[in-house]
Every structure is written in C-alpha cells, then in structure tokens.
C-alpha cells in the first residue's frame, strides 16, 4: 500500500481529504456540538470521499476496458456501490438541512444505502472471476468459511441488536431492511473472504493483498451500518458523531482499495 500511495496521485488526494475531514470531525466533537447545522454539514460533506472513490474507480475501470472486461466490470460495480452510498447520504442530508425533519427510516435514502449491497456482491463476483477464482463448495474449508463467517456476524447482530427485536408488520419494509442489512453484508464479507483465501496461489498471488484491503473496507462498512441500525432503534444516533466517522473510514478504505487495483493493471501491462 505504501507503494500505491507513492505512485498513485488519486491515493494522495484521498489521504489528504481523509486528513482534512478527520480534523474537521475532531474539532466538531471537541466543541461539544450536537444536532446543529455544523453537524449536518459534516454529514453532508464526508460523502465526498465516496464520490472520489466512485469517480476514481470509473476512470480505472476504463483502463481495463470498462464493461468489455471482467476486471473492468468488477471495479465499476464496486465504484457504483460507493456512489450508491453517496446517493443515500445526500437524501439523508436533505432531510436534515432542507426539510428540517427527523430522517425517516425506511426512506428514499435506503435505496442507496441498501442498494450498495447487491452492487458490492456483483463487483466481488466479477473480481473473483478476474482473479481466476472458481468457487467450489466441494472442499471442506470452503464449506466451513461460507457458513461460519456469516453465522458469526449474524449471531453478533442478533445478540446486540435483534435479541429484543419487536416485529412491526405494519411496516414490513423496515422489518426487511433490519434483517436485510446484516444478512446482505454478512454475505459479501463471506464472499470477499472466500475470494481472498482462494486467490493466494493464483496469478502469483498478485490479487491477494488487493482483496484483503477490500475485505477490510467491507468489515468497517458492516460495523458502520450495524451501529446506525442499533443507534437509530435506540434513539441515540447523533449526526457528526462516531457513527459518521465509521462511514467516512469505510469510504476511505474502499477508495484506497479500488485505487490499489490499478497497480494490477500497471504490473500486467508492464
């Protein structure tokens, strides 16, 4: 990754933006500001990281041939996943800044927030194909990983969020999202881990570290969304607090992960 930072201009831009936003977040929280305009403004601004990652990914995908290549499609869908998050972020901020109402859940914002799950899954499937990985559940290790990882994440979600869950069938969409978020994210984390473990000996292991970085981003995203669901259900969510910083961190790591994939192109093309 140090090599990527040295050689990739976009990586330097992402780091500079992350430092700037982190400094803003620290100052905001040290000031003790809560649910004020500056909190909403930060919530509307840190999505710039997702925009940067999305645009960078689209540019990198074009170098691979865009939708004409498997790797191009992988990077495009991962980038679209980031941009979907930004769509949700903008709608969320609209409610706070312009509509001056408490953000409803579910809302139009969930089109982006939940929509990024299938986009990430599709991107991972193409990335696995581009890495030369063929999923085979005939192997015992693959079966264990495919079952154990989602099970651990779902048990965690159930223990800390869903244990005392009260089903409100008058709002079935909320019930679907409450269970769909942790289930969908457990699935793509498991898929990413399988891709990582199966790619170690393929293409000289060139994809291993890239996939590991993406896996790290997915895990942060999982905890960011889990925390949001938990805090929203308990009425403790605060704009500009640590929950927003978790999202910023997830966008940042995903952005670097996508930029990191550009080094594969450079190595293959010499």
Secondary structure, DSSP 4 states (H G I P E B T S, - for coil): -HHHHHH-HHHHHHHHHHHHHHHHHHHHHHTT--SSHHHHHHHHHTTHHHHHHHHHHHHHHHHTTGGGSHHHHHHHHHHHHHHHHHHHHHHHHHIIIII-SPPPSS-THHHHHHHHHHHHHHHHHHHHHHTT----TTSHHHHHHHHHHHHHHHHHHIIIIITT----GGGHHHHHHHHHHHHHHHHHHHHHHHHHHHSTTSGGGTTHHHHHHHHHHHHHHHHHHHHHHHHHHHT---TTSHHHHHHHHHHHHHHHHHHHTHHHHHHHH-
